[in-house]
Amino acid sequence: MSLTFKFDKSNENNPDKGDNKPMPGAEKDIERYDTVGQVRNICFVELSGKQTFLSYAYLTSAEFSPEDNKIVLFFTSHTVTLKGNGLADLYEDLKTYNLKQIKCVDKRYVETLPETKASVTEINIKQV
């Protein structure tokens, strides 16, 4: 058996020339629809990678609590609780069904994100 893999010595131990993985928060943590559509879903991505999508058609109400940094979404089959920072704009986008995906961000990376960016650090989904 022969090994033909060659190591790239020029990138070794150089943080500027790494594996090109985006830093946490650099990806799109929150994605929006580009155009107005008839059928819309929202996908919640937890830190573990688990994804749950629910239809906006079954979103009956929502509550935003700025003092608790919390949004609670009431769907006919689920209750979704979002906790994080800068959630006011996120709440406005939820009212217009404009959010396509919300990814949970690890709490340790929140300090590296711009203060103006909404960051969801906890997603709890409970079936009713």
Sine and cosine of phi, psi and omega as CSV:
sin_phi,cos_phi,sin_psi,cos_psi,sin_omega,cos_omega
0.00,0.00,0.75,-0.67,0.00,-1.00
-0.90,-0.43,0.54,-0.84,0.04,-1.00
-0.96,-0.29,0.87,-0.50,-0.05,-1.00
-0.96,-0.29,0.02,1.00,-0.03,-1.00
-0.95,0.30,0.74,-0.68,0.03,-1.00
-0.91,-0.41,0.72,-0.69,0.02,-1.00
-0.98,0.19,0.61,-0.80,0.03,-1.00
-1.00,-0.01,0.99,-0.14,-0.06,-1.00
-0.93,0.37,-0.41,0.91,-0.05,-1.00
-0.93,0.36,-0.42,0.91,-0.01,-1.00
-0.99,-0.15,-0.06,1.00,-0.09,-1.00
-0.93,0.38,0.78,-0.63,0.02,-1.00
0.85,0.53,0.48,0.88,0.04,-1.00
-0.89,-0.46,0.96,-0.29,-0.06,-1.00
-0.91,0.42,-0.39,0.92,0.00,-1.00
-0.97,0.23,-0.32,0.95,-0.02,-1.00
-0.85,-0.52,0.84,0.55,-0.07,-1.00
-1.00,0.09,-0.49,-0.87,-0.07,-1.00
-1.00,0.08,0.14,0.99,0.04,-1.00
0.89,0.45,0.37,0.93,0.09,-1.00
-0.97,0.24,0.69,-0.72,0.01,-1.00
-0.93,0.36,0.54,-0.84,0.06,-1.00
-0.95,0.33,0.47,-0.88,0.06,-1.00
-0.83,0.56,0.68,-0.73,-0.02,-1.00
1.00,-0.01,-0.29,0.96,0.01,-1.00
-0.99,0.17,-0.43,0.90,0.05,-1.00
-0.96,0.28,0.10,-1.00,0.07,-1.00
-0.99,0.14,0.98,-0.20,0.02,-1.00
-0.96,0.27,-0.49,0.87,0.01,-1.00
-0.76,-0.65,0.85,-0.52,0.00,-1.00
-0.93,-0.38,0.59,-0.80,-0.01,-1.00
-0.88,-0.47,0.40,-0.92,0.10,-1.00
-0.95,0.31,0.59,-0.81,0.01,-1.00
-0.99,0.17,-0.56,0.83,-0.06,-1.00
-0.77,-0.64,0.27,-0.96,0.06,-1.00
-0.96,0.28,0.71,-0.71,0.00,-1.00
-0.68,-0.73,0.15,-0.99,-0.04,-1.00
-1.00,0.06,-0.73,0.68,-0.04,-1.00
-0.95,-0.31,0.84,-0.54,-0.03,-1.00
-0.78,-0.62,0.61,-0.79,0.10,-1.00
-0.83,-0.56,0.36,-0.93,0.12,-0.99
-0.81,-0.58,0.73,-0.69,-0.02,-1.00
-0.95,-0.32,0.77,-0.64,0.04,-1.00
-0.96,-0.29,0.84,-0.55,-0.03,-1.00
-0.93,-0.38,0.91,-0.41,-0.01,-1.00
-0.99,0.13,0.22,-0.97,0.00,-1.00
-0.85,0.52,-0.56,0.83,-0.01,-1.00
-0.94,0.35,-0.22,0.98,-0.06,-1.00
0.98,-0.18,-0.20,0.98,0.03,-1.00
-0.89,0.46,0.72,-0.69,-0.01,-1.00
-0.86,-0.51,0.67,-0.74,0.07,-1.00
-0.73,-0.69,0.79,-0.61,0.10,-0.99
-0.90,-0.43,0.58,-0.81,0.00,-1.00
-0.75,-0.66,0.49,-0.87,-0.02,-1.00
-0.99,0.11,0.71,-0.70,0.08,-1.00
-0.87,0.50,-0.42,0.91,-0.01,-1.00
-0.88,0.47,-0.40,0.92,-0.02,-1.00
-0.97,-0.24,0.18,0.98,0.10,-0.99
-0.99,0.12,0.93,-0.38,-0.10,-1.00
-1.00,-0.07,-0.54,0.84,0.03,-1.00
-0.25,-0.97,0.16,-0.99,0.02,-1.00
-0.49,-0.87,0.44,-0.90,0.04,-1.00
-0.77,-0.64,0.69,-0.72,0.07,-1.00
-0.89,-0.46,0.81,-0.59,0.01,-1.00
-0.87,-0.50,1.00,-0.09,-0.05,-1.00
-0.90,0.45,-0.54,0.84,-0.01,-1.00
-0.94,0.35,-0.44,0.90,0.04,-1.00
-0.99,-0.16,-0.05,1.00,-0.08,-1.00
0.78,0.62,0.81,0.58,-0.13,-0.99
-0.60,-0.80,0.64,-0.77,0.14,-0.99
-0.84,-0.54,0.74,-0.67,0.08,-1.00
-0.90,-0.44,0.82,-0.57,0.00,-1.00
-0.95,-0.31,0.77,-0.64,-0.02,-1.00
-0.95,-0.32,0.96,-0.27,0.11,-0.99
-0.99,-0.12,0.26,-0.97,-0.01,-1.00
-0.90,0.43,-0.46,0.89,-0.05,-1.00
-0.92,-0.39,-0.24,0.97,-0.08,-1.00
-0.61,-0.79,0.40,-0.92,0.20,-0.98
-0.87,-0.49,0.81,-0.59,-0.04,-1.00
-0.90,-0.43,0.80,-0.60,0.05,-1.00
-0.92,-0.39,0.81,-0.58,0.03,-1.00
-0.92,-0.40,0.76,-0.65,0.07,-1.00
-0.82,-0.57,0.57,-0.82,0.00,-1.00
0.19,-0.98,-0.50,-0.86,-0.05,-1.00
-0.81,-0.59,0.53,-0.85,0.06,-1.00
0.88,0.48,0.69,0.72,-0.12,-0.99
-1.00,0.08,-0.07,1.00,-0.06,-1.00
-0.88,0.47,-0.73,0.68,0.02,-1.00
-0.92,0.40,-0.58,0.81,0.04,-1.00
-0.89,0.46,-0.66,0.75,0.03,-1.00
-0.89,0.46,-0.67,0.75,0.04,-1.00
-0.88,0.47,-0.66,0.75,0.04,-1.00
-0.92,0.40,-0.55,0.83,0.05,-1.00
-0.91,0.41,-0.59,0.81,0.00,-1.00
-0.90,0.43,-0.46,0.89,-0.02,-1.00
-0.98,-0.21,0.18,0.98,0.00,-1.00
0.83,0.55,0.59,0.80,-0.11,-0.99
-1.00,-0.09,-0.15,0.99,-0.04,-1.00
-1.00,-0.05,0.73,-0.69,0.01,-1.00
-0.99,-0.16,-0.63,0.78,-0.06,-1.00
-0.49,-0.87,0.62,-0.79,0.11,-0.99
-0.80,-0.60,0.87,-0.50,0.02,-1.00
-0.97,-0.23,0.66,-0.75,0.07,-1.00
-0.98,0.22,0.68,-0.73,0.00,-1.00
-0.95,-0.31,0.69,-0.73,0.04,-1.00
-0.88,0.48,0.71,-0.71,-0.07,-1.00
-0.84,0.54,-0.51,0.86,-0.06,-1.00
-0.94,0.33,-0.27,0.96,0.01,-1.00
-0.99,-0.17,-0.07,1.00,-0.06,-1.00
-0.88,0.48,-0.61,0.79,-0.02,-1.00
-0.90,0.43,-0.39,0.92,-0.02,-1.00
-1.00,0.08,-0.17,0.99,-0.03,-1.00
-1.00,0.04,0.46,-0.89,0.07,-1.00
-0.88,0.48,0.59,-0.81,-0.03,-1.00
-0.90,0.44,-0.43,0.90,-0.04,-1.00
-0.99,0.16,-0.18,0.98,-0.04,-1.00
-1.00,0.00,0.74,-0.67,0.08,-1.00
-0.94,0.35,0.68,-0.73,0.06,-1.00
-0.71,-0.71,0.80,-0.60,0.02,-1.00
-0.98,-0.18,0.87,-0.49,-0.05,-1.00
-0.97,-0.24,-0.18,0.98,-0.01,-1.00
-0.49,-0.87,0.76,-0.65,0.07,-1.00
-0.81,-0.59,0.86,-0.52,0.07,-1.00
-0.88,-0.48,0.83,-0.55,-0.01,-1.00
-0.87,-0.50,0.85,-0.53,0.02,-1.00
-0.84,-0.55,0.71,-0.70,0.07,-1.00
-0.99,0.17,0.69,-0.72,-0.06,-1.00
-0.99,0.14,0.00,0.00,0.00,0.00
